[in-house]
Amino acid sequence: MKAQKNPSVTRAPNKSAPGSKSAYFKPAAMLNPRGLRSRERLKEAAREVLNEKGYHSLRVQDITERAAAANGLFYRYFHDLREIVAEICSDFFDQLIEASGTLDVGDEPYNWIYQNHRDVVDRFAQNPGVLAVLFGLAGDYEEFDVIWKRNAHKWNLQVAGFLQASAGFERSHAERMGFVLGAMIEGVIYQALIRHTDDLFEFGSEPKDIAETSAVMWYRAIFLTNPPINLLGVTGKHLAGETTAKKDT
């Protein structure tokens, strides 16, 4: 699904020669509280502009204007645009994985599956710039590829833990199944939010519909039956064979 890595795309070394922009760079660990706040303000501004314009149209000036900061301040905290975007993507995954880890399985496994998928789809839908970087540029830029693979692995292991607890899978089987299920939702997100595939929108194109589509298919793959009908919305009921279901008004 991802583009092949382009061997011609390499990252230039960060030089700190006197007078260069990076000569003024300070790593986050060396910053005082005021510096950390400024750094976070720039990162939040970059996330907003990234989601509005996309990676290839992102400019330092756009970020500093949004953050009400001087252009030079950007290079005090970040070497270049790729570094700040990589941090934004890492933060995105940290929040996603943390949220997934706090979900309560409860008595009905489908609730955990749907809530997890709804959170994932909502976050990607609300961050189209991050989505495009992780799905479209990971093949060309090593840092984005590493972020995707590392965090997808963490999320898949959380799924494996769910499979052990709720479906009684042995650990090795749960991990293999977790990676397959992770690839399933990755494909759904790609087709729905990037390709906008009409076939996937038969029962609705809203994030809740996309999440329910993938959640029902996951439940079927795990438990070899449909989820409880009383837990399903219109999209889920269609997928479960309840063809008389009508759209909510």
N, C-alpha and C positions, 0 to 999 in steps of 0.2 A: 504493500500500500504506500510505503514511503518512497520518495525519490532516491535513486542511487547517489551515493556520495560523489561529489565532484572533486577529483584530485587536484584541480587547479585552484580550489578555494582554500586558502590557508590564512592563518591569522598572523599579522605582522607583529614582531616582538614589541613590547612596550619599552621604549627607551626613556631614560630619565636624565638626559643630557641637560646641563644648565641652560635655562631659557626655554626649554621645551614645555609643552603643556603638562606632561606627566611629572615634571620636576617638582610641581606643587602638590602632587597627589599624596593623600594620607589614607591609609587603610582604616577600615571601620574600628578596628581594635584600638587605634591610637586616638580616637576622637573623644572629646568631652561631650557631655549631654547636649549642649547647644549644637555642636557639630553633627551629632547623631540625628537630632531633629531636622536639621537642614538637609541631611542626606536622605532621610525618609520622605521629606516633602518633595524633593526632586524625584524620588522613585515613584511616589504616588502620581505626580504630574506626568511622568513618563508612561506609567500604566494607562492613564486616561488618554493620552495622545496616541499611544500604540493601538488602543482599542478603537479610536476614531479614524486613524489614518493608515494603520498597518506599518509593518516593519520597514519596508523599502521607502516609505515617505516620511519616516521619523527623522527629525532634525534636532540637534542640541538646542537651537534657538527656540523651537516650539516648546521644548521641555522647560527651559529656564523662564520663558515668558509665562507659561502656565503656573510655574512655581513662584513667580515674582522674584526671580533671582538673576544675578549677573551671569553671563555665559561662562566666565572664568571659574565660577563656583562649581560648575559641573565637573570640571577636570580636577578639582581638589578632591572630589569624592569618587570619581569613576574614571577609568582609563579611556573608555569609548562607549559607543552606543550598545555594542554587543554585550559588554559587561553588565550594564544596567538592565538590559532586557533579560539576560540570563538570570539575574537576581529576581526579577519580577516573576519569571516562570518558576523558579525554585520556591518563592514565597507562595505562589498559587498552589503548587502541589503540597507544600507543607500544610496549608490551611485545609485543603481537600482531604488529605490523609488523616489529619487530626479530627476533622468532623466525622469521617467514616468510622474512626476508632471509638467515638463516643456514642454511636448508635446502639440502642438496646434491642437485642434480638427478640426478647419477649417469648410469648407462647406460639406465635405464628411467624415462621420464617419468611413468608412473602412480604410482611411489613418491612423487615430489615432490607430485603432485596430492593423493594420499590423506593424506600426512603434513600438508600444509597445511590440508586440510579438517578433519582430526581435531583439529588444534590449535585452529582457529577454533571448531569446535562445542564442544570441551571447555571452552574459556575462557568462552564464553557460557553454557553449561549450569551452570558453577560460579559464575557471577555473574548470577543472575536479576534482581537489582535494576538492575544496569547494563544488562542486556538490555532491561528494560522501559522504562528512560529513553530509550535510543537508538531503540528501535522504536516506543514509544508516545507519547513526549512531545516528540520533535523537531519535530513540526508546530506545537506551541504555544509552545515556548521557543527563541528564536533561538540562544542559546549552544549548546544541545544539537544543534540542526540543523547549525550550522557545524562542530562537532566531527565529527559523522557524515559529512558530505559531504567534508570535508577529508581525513579518514583513509581513507574508502572509496576516494577518488581515489588516494591513495598506494598502497594495497594493490592496486588494479586495475592500476596501472602496474608493480608487481612481477610481476603475472600476465602483463602484456604482454611484459616482459623474458623470462619463461619461454617464451612462445609464439615469440618471435624465436629463442631459443637451441635449443629442442627441436622446434619444428614448422616452422621456416623462414619464418615470417610476416614480411612487410615491416612496418616500424615502425608506419605509420598503420593498417594492417589489424590488427596485433597489439593496438594500443591500443583500437580499436573492439571487437574481440573480447573483450579483457580486461574492458571495462565490461559487456558482455552477460553474460559468465560470472560476474562479480561480482554482477550482479542475480539470477542463477540461485541462487547459494548464499544470498544474502540472503533470497530467497523460501523456500528450504528451511528455513532457520533460523526464519523467522517462522512457517511452518506447523507445524514440528515442536516448537519450544520455547515458542511463545506460544499458537498456536491448538490445538496437540495434535491435529492432523488424523489421524483413524484411517487414512485411505487411505495415508498416508505411512508408517505403522507396519506395513504388511503383512508386511515381512520383519524387523522389529525396531525397537524404540524407544530403544535405548541410543545414546549418542553415537557409538560406533563404527559402528553400523548407519546412522545418519543421515549420518555422514561418508562412508561407503562408497557410499551411494546417490548423493550429490551428486558424488563423485569419479568414479564410473563414467559418470554422465551427462555430466560435463565431458569425460572422455576420448573418449567417443563423438562429442561435438560437435566436438572438435578434430581427431581422427584418423579419424573416420568408420568406426570399427571398435571392437570390444570390447577392453578391456585383456587382457593375458595372463592366462589362467585360473588359472595357478599362483600369481598374486599376489593372488587374490581370496579373501575370506571367504565365508560362506554367503550374505549379502545380495548381494554382488557377483555371485556365481555365478547366483543367481536372476535378477538383472537382465540378466545376459549370456545367459540362455536355458538355463542348466543347471538345468532344473526338477527333476532328481533329487537336487539337493543337500539335505542334511539338516542340521538345526540341530546346532551343536556341543553336546556334553554336558559 
